Amino acid sequence: MTDFDELAEGWDADPRRTERARRAADAIAGAVPLRDSMRVLEYGAGTGLLGIALAGRVGELVMLDSSAGMIDVARTRIAESGLSNTTAEVGDLTEHPWQGEPFDLVVSLMALHHVPNVCLLLRRLSEATRPGGWIAVLDLEPEGGEYHDPDFEGHHGFSRGTLRRAFAAAGYAHVTVRNALTTDREVDGIQRSFGVFLATAQRETPPRPDPC
Ligand SMILES: C[S@@+](CC[C@H](N)C(=O)[O-])C[C@H]1O[C@@H](n2cnc3c(N)ncnc32)[C@H](O)[C@@H]1O
């Protein structure tokens, strides 16, 4: 699997990642009614590029990521940005459920395809969300495996049917999936664009018992 601790220091050096996060934040703001009272979780936050772009539009923001290296950088970025409503923690909800206060909104950018058990993660995110609260996930549209190295063990994007079924099984209603943006990467010396969807849903019903 990708060693994100190793990538953390250099993660923000690629300006395309900051621009991608800025566009993702705008896409979320166009799809979810953001309020300055909202408590928000950014899952798989990395260095917090998305959260930093959203933090001024919500009440409180918690960044969570399984990589301690990424979270170290995220804490530096939070301090540099002077954000008093944002914190960052190391954590993996597929290992341990969320124990803190629930959230009004969960956001995530380009993290889902790295998580083996997506069904379990969505259920844990649903459990960490207030009934009626929102989730907004941006990740890869189905791709042919070119986005990562050939030995990548994660998901090669997600079809809309897979997303709809997984969100519904995790206890979300009003699922919508739309094209949101593209992300560029060099493949065999050629610049390629990969589609990124935005999936939104609201936690309406309790999760089904053990859908995974
Ligand atoms: C491709 S990076 C995206 C980082 C950031 N969202 C961005 O757009 O710049 C994927 C992130 O997901 C995190 N991640 C992977 N598996 C995870 C898991 N099971 N729980 C929490 N974070 C995870 C990685 O540590 C990494 O920071």
The ligand as an SDF file (V2000), in Angstrom:
LIG
                    3D

 27 29  0  0  0  0  0  0  0  0999 V2000
   -4.5430   10.3580   -1.8980 C   0  0  0  0  0  0  0  0  0  0  0  0
   -4.3800   10.9020   -0.2470 S   0  0  0  0  0  0  0  0  0  0  0  0
   -5.5180   12.2690   -0.2320 C   0  0  0  0  0  0  0  0  0  0  0  0
   -5.1750   13.2590    0.8590 C   0  0  0  0  0  0  0  0  0  0  0  0
   -6.0430   14.5190    0.8350 C   0  0  0  0  0  0  0  0  0  0  0  0
   -7.4410   14.2050    1.0380 N   0  0  0  0  0  0  0  0  0  0  0  0
   -5.8450   15.3020   -0.4360 C   0  0  0  0  0  0  0  0  0  0  0  0
   -6.7750   15.3390   -1.2630 O   0  0  0  0  0  0  0  0  0  0  0  0
   -4.7690   15.8940   -0.6050 O   0  0  0  0  0  0  0  0  0  0  0  0
   -5.2480    9.6510    0.6640 C   0  0  0  0  0  0  0  0  0  0  0  0
   -5.2150    9.8710    2.1760 C   0  0  0  0  0  0  0  0  0  0  0  0
   -6.0520    8.8870    2.7890 O   0  0  0  0  0  0  0  0  0  0  0  0
   -5.4200    8.4390    3.9680 C   0  0  0  0  0  0  0  0  0  0  0  0
   -5.9340    7.1020    4.2940 N   0  0  0  0  0  0  0  0  0  0  0  0
   -5.7640    5.9530    3.5980 C   0  0  0  0  0  0  0  0  0  0  0  0
   -6.4010    4.9440    4.2210 N   0  0  0  0  0  0  0  0  0  0  0  0
   -7.0040    5.4870    5.3150 C   0  0  0  0  0  0  0  0  0  0  0  0
   -7.8140    4.9460    6.3650 C   0  0  0  0  0  0  0  0  0  0  0  0
   -8.1380    3.6410    6.3980 N   0  0  0  0  0  0  0  0  0  0  0  0
   -8.2330    5.7760    7.3290 N   0  0  0  0  0  0  0  0  0  0  0  0
   -7.8960    7.0970    7.3260 C   0  0  0  0  0  0  0  0  0  0  0  0
   -7.1400    7.6610    6.3560 N   0  0  0  0  0  0  0  0  0  0  0  0
   -6.6980    6.8530    5.3640 C   0  0  0  0  0  0  0  0  0  0  0  0
   -3.9390    8.4460    3.6300 C   0  0  0  0  0  0  0  0  0  0  0  0
   -3.1230    8.4380    4.7860 O   0  0  0  0  0  0  0  0  0  0  0  0
   -3.8260    9.7140    2.7960 C   0  0  0  0  0  0  0  0  0  0  0  0
   -3.5320   10.8280    3.5970 O   0  0  0  0  0  0  0  0  0  0  0  0
  1  2  1  0
  2  3  1  0
  2 10  1  0
  3  4  1  0
  4  5  1  0
  5  6  1  0
  5  7  1  0
  7  8  2  0
  7  9  1  0
 10 11  1  0
 11 12  1  0
 11 26  1  0
 12 13  1  0
 13 14  1  0
 13 24  1  0
 14 15  1  0
 14 23  1  0
 15 16  2  0
 16 17  1  0
 17 18  1  0
 17 23  2  0
 18 19  1  0
 18 20  2  0
 20 21  1  0
 21 22  2  0
 22 23  1  0
 24 25  1  0
 24 26  1  0
 26 27  1  0
M  CHG  2   2   1   9  -1
M  END
$$$$
